[in-house]
Every structure is written in C-alpha cells, then in structure tokens.
Amino acid sequence: MKWVFIFLLGIFIFSCNSNNTSQVEKGDETLPAEPQKKDSAIDALNDKGHSVSGCYWKVLQRDTFVLHLEESGNDLTGRLTFNNFEKDKSSGKVRGKIEGDIVKLWYSFQSEGTQSVMEVYFKKEGDHLLRGFGPVDVTGDSAYFKNQNGVDYKNDQTYSRIDCSILPSKYQ
C-alpha cells in the first residue's frame, strides 16, 4: 500500500510540473509568457505567405507591444499599442499593405497630446513578425523611412502571433 501511495504521489507531482502555460506578471495583470501555438493548418498557411490577420505581441521586461491586423487582399487595417513602463504610451490605428514578405504600415497615434504618423515595417517569418528599424526623415507630423530598402529586421524585435482572446482587455 505504501508503494502505491508513493507511485500516485509521483504521478501527481509530475503532472503538476508538466504544465507548459508559463506566465509573466505585469503590474496588476498576468500575461502568458509564451504565445500559444496555432494549429498546424494555420502554421502551414502562414509559412506559405498567406494571411497575417490576427494579434501579435512582444513583451520586453515591463514593456508590452501589441499589434492587431485585419487583412483584406493586400490591404491591412488594425491597431498598434506601445505600452511602455514609466514612459509615454501610444496607441492608434494602422493601415497599409503587404509587399512580398514585408508588412508596410502607417501608424496614426496620439502621444503626449500630439497626433503623429509613423511608418512601421514588419517582415513575415512564419507566425512571427520582425519589426524593422532604419534611418527616418520627418515632415510635419509624419516620420518615414529614408531608404525603404535599408530597413533592418532583427530577431530581438520579434512580435509573436498570439490568440487575441487571451490578451488583457486593455489590448482588445
């Protein structure tokens, strides 16, 4: 009987430790640490360059960046939020197009009471979008890339696809 109890206790402990839904604490909310994987049919579509519709996010320490995209043909609309910890936050609408594996967006947002527009690029890589950076020019309230071909996409700027329904309500 003692061995049966130890066996059952071992199974219970093992099952508790094999839970893969790790989480990150962020202020007063709990966020999943890793995005949930979509089913293989959706992965296959994305790997072949199809729809980017959905939610993407990047968590960097206490900063959270969330992108919602809706695709209609090559046209895109959606929202982008930069929720920086103890810095100015911004949130606004995006619109743009897909050209090959590059998502080219115009981000119209308000920050510090000022309305601005910024060009934002992402490169599609499976279920991820890599944000692009490069030298910009500013005209009026709009910032845009000086050289669209010189935009650099680095792995440390990866936004991962996430199920929109598990995002906290402030990002919905």
C-alpha positions in Angstrom: 0.0 0.0 0.0 2.9 2.4 0.8 4.3 1.9 -2.7 1.0 2.6 -4.4 0.7 5.8 -2.4 4.3 6.8 -3.4 3.6 5.9 -7.1 0.4 8.0 -7.2 2.1 10.9 -5.4 4.9 10.8 -8.1 2.3 10.9 -10.9 0.6 13.8 -9.3 3.8 15.8 -8.9 4.9 15.0 -12.4 1.6 16.2 -13.9 1.7 19.4 -11.9 5.2 20.2 -13.2 4.5 19.4 -16.8 2.1 22.4 -17.3 3.5 24.4 -20.2 1.5 27.6 -19.7 4.0 29.8 -18.0 3.0 33.3 -17.2 4.6 36.7 -16.6 3.4 39.2 -14.0 2.9 42.7 -15.4 1.6 45.2 -12.9 -1.8 44.0 -11.8 -2.3 41.5 -14.7 -1.0 38.1 -15.6 0.1 37.6 -19.2 1.1 34.3 -20.8 4.9 34.3 -21.1 4.9 32.5 -24.5 2.2 32.8 -27.1 0.0 29.8 -27.7 0.7 27.9 -30.8 -1.9 27.8 -33.6 -2.9 24.6 -35.2 -0.7 23.2 -37.9 -3.1 24.1 -40.7 -2.8 27.8 -39.8 1.0 27.5 -39.4 1.2 26.0 -42.9 -0.8 28.9 -44.4 1.4 31.4 -42.7 4.6 29.7 -43.8 3.4 29.9 -47.4 2.9 33.7 -47.1 -0.8 33.8 -46.6 -2.9 35.8 -44.1 -1.3 37.9 -41.4 -4.7 38.7 -39.8 -4.6 38.3 -36.1 -2.8 39.5 -33.0 0.9 39.8 -32.4 2.9 40.9 -29.3 6.3 41.5 -27.9 7.0 41.7 -24.2 10.3 43.2 -23.2 10.8 43.3 -19.4 7.8 45.5 -18.3 7.0 46.9 -21.8 4.3 45.4 -23.9 3.8 46.0 -27.7 0.6 44.7 -29.3 -0.4 44.6 -33.0 -3.9 43.7 -34.3 -4.1 43.2 -38.0 -7.0 42.5 -40.4 -6.1 41.6 -43.9 -8.3 42.1 -47.0 -6.4 41.2 -50.1 -3.1 43.1 -49.8 -4.7 45.8 -47.7 -4.3 45.9 -43.9 -6.0 47.7 -41.1 -5.7 47.4 -37.4 -4.3 48.8 -34.1 -0.9 49.1 -32.6 -0.1 49.8 -29.0 3.2 50.6 -27.3 2.7 50.2 -23.6 6.0 51.4 -22.2 6.5 51.1 -18.5 7.0 54.5 -16.9 7.3 56.2 -20.3 4.9 57.7 -22.7 2.5 55.1 -24.1 0.9 55.3 -27.6 -1.9 53.6 -29.3 -3.6 54.1 -32.6 -4.7 52.8 -35.9 -2.6 51.2 -38.6 -3.3 50.9 -42.3 -1.0 49.5 -45.0 -0.2 46.8 -47.5 1.8 43.6 -47.8 4.6 43.6 -50.4 6.1 40.2 -50.6 7.1 39.2 -47.1 7.1 42.8 -45.9 4.2 44.4 -44.0 4.3 48.1 -44.6 2.1 50.1 -42.2 1.3 53.8 -41.4 0.7 54.2 -37.7 -1.5 57.1 -36.7 -1.3 57.7 -33.0 -1.6 60.1 -30.1 1.2 60.5 -27.6 1.7 63.4 -25.1 -1.4 65.0 -26.6 0.1 65.2 -30.0 -1.3 63.4 -33.1 1.5 61.8 -35.2 2.0 59.4 -38.0 4.9 56.9 -38.3 5.9 54.4 -40.9 6.3 50.9 -39.4 7.6 47.9 -41.2 7.5 44.2 -40.3 9.0 41.2 -42.0 6.9 38.0 -42.0 8.6 34.9 -40.7 6.2 32.1 -40.1 3.9 33.0 -37.1 6.2 35.9 -36.3 6.7 39.5 -37.5 10.1 41.1 -37.1 9.9 44.9 -36.7 12.1 46.9 -38.9 14.3 49.8 -38.0 16.3 52.3 -40.0 17.1 56.0 -40.5 13.9 58.2 -40.8 13.0 61.6 -42.0 10.3 63.7 -40.5 7.9 66.0 -42.4 5.3 67.8 -40.4 3.8 65.2 -38.1 5.0 62.2 -40.1 8.1 60.1 -39.7 9.0 57.8 -42.6 12.0 55.6 -43.6 14.7 57.4 -45.6 15.5 54.3 -47.5 12.9 51.6 -47.6 15.4 49.0 -48.9 17.7 49.8 -46.0 15.3 48.8 -43.2 17.0 46.2 -40.8 14.9 43.4 -39.3 16.5 41.8 -36.2 15.4 38.8 -34.2 15.3 40.7 -31.0 12.4 42.7 -32.5 10.1 39.7 -32.9 6.4 40.0 -32.4 4.8 36.6 -31.9 1.3 35.6 -33.0 -1.0 35.2 -30.1 -4.6 34.2 -29.7 -6.4 37.6 -29.5 -8.9 36.2 -26.9 -6.2 35.8 -24.2 -5.0 39.3 -24.4 -5.9 41.5 -21.4 -9.0 43.7 -22.1 -7.0 46.9 -22.4 -5.4 45.4 -25.6 -8.7 44.0 -27.1 
